[in-house]
């Protein structure tokens, strides 16, 4: 029996773009698709930063020494 979650959202196809790679082999459509993928990844990373910042703020508030 597999541990794969059959209800999980399918993962996106791997990107053809590697940062810093030669772009001359990619078509305009492929370049546009990569821009879209990178923008989505930026949004995902920013959400993770925001989530971690919220957890940090809550922890700081919980462990903050009482005011004198």
FINUMAR-943172 format. One line per field, with one value per residue (C-alpha): residue number from 1; residue in three letters; x, y, z. Coordinates in steps of 0.001 Angstrom, whole numbers, plus 524288, in hexadecimal, padded with zeros to 5 digits. Layout:
N
baro: c(NUM|...)
torvo: c(ALA|...)
u: c(X|...)
v: c(Y|...)
w: c(Z|...)
//
This chain:
68
baro: c(1|2|3|4|5|6|7|8|9|10|11|12|13|14|15|16|17|18|19|20|21|22|23|24|25|26|27|28|29|30|31|32|33|34|35|36|37|38|39|40|41|42|43|44|45|46|47|48|49|50|51|52|53|54|55|56|57|58|59|60|61|62|63|64|65|66|67|68)
torvo: c(UNK|UNK|UNK|UNK|UNK|UNK|UNK|UNK|UNK|UNK|UNK|UNK|UNK|UNK|UNK|UNK|UNK|UNK|UNK|UNK|UNK|UNK|UNK|UNK|UNK|UNK|UNK|UNK|UNK|UNK|UNK|UNK|UNK|UNK|UNK|UNK|UNK|UNK|UNK|UNK|UNK|UNK|UNK|UNK|UNK|UNK|UNK|UNK|UNK|UNK|UNK|UNK|UNK|UNK|UNK|UNK|UNK|UNK|UNK|UNK|UNK|UNK|UNK|UNK|UNK|UNK|UNK|UNK)
u: c(80000|80519|80642|80248|7F6C3|7ECEE|7E5D5|7F1D3|7F29B|7FB17|80874|80B84|813F6|82259|8273B|82FB8|83658|84222|845D2|85210|850BA|85143|84420|84679|840CB|8339F|82836|820CF|8159F|81F0F|82518|817AE|81407|82068|81D74|80FF9|815F5|8201C|815E5|80DA8|81999|81C61|80E79|80FFC|81CD1|81713|80B90|81518|81CBC|81012|80BD4|818DB|818A9|80B57|81033|81C2D|813FC|80B1F|816CF|81D13|81074|80F1A|81CFF|81E96|82279|81809|81926|81E77)
v: c(80000|80D6B|818EF|8223E|82AD2|828D5|83541|83DFF|848A4|8440C|84A3E|8534E|84E30|850D5|85D6C|85DC7|869EF|869EA|87743|87C2C|872CC|87612|87BBB|87B31|86D66|87165|8764F|882A3|87A39|87287|87F1C|8848F|877E1|87897|88699|88220|876B8|87F6B|88981|87EB7|879D1|88788|88851|87AFB|87F02|88BE2|884B0|87BDD|887A7|88E08|8819B|8805E|88EAF|88CC0|8811A|888B3|89448|88B3D|88497|891AC|89648|889C4|889BF|8985F|89BA8|8A2F3|8B1B8|8B7C6)
w: c(80000|7FC72|805B8|7FAE5|7FE37|7F352|7F76D|7F6D6|7ECAC|7E161|7E0E0|7D5A5|7CAC7|7CD16|7C783|7BB68|7C097|7C978|7CF08|7C86A|7BD01|7AE8F|7AA99|79BF2|79B13|7A0BD|798C3|79C2F|7A163|7A9EA|7AF0A|7B23A|7B911|7C12A|7C516|7C998|7D114|7D784|7DB66|7E185|7E8D6|7EDE5|7F30C|7F988|7FFDA|8049A|80AC1|811F6|816CC|81B4B|82250|82929|82CF2|83335|83AEE|83F32|843A6|84B76|851C6|854FA|85B44|86323|86849|869F7|877EE|87FA4|87F5A|88BB6)
//
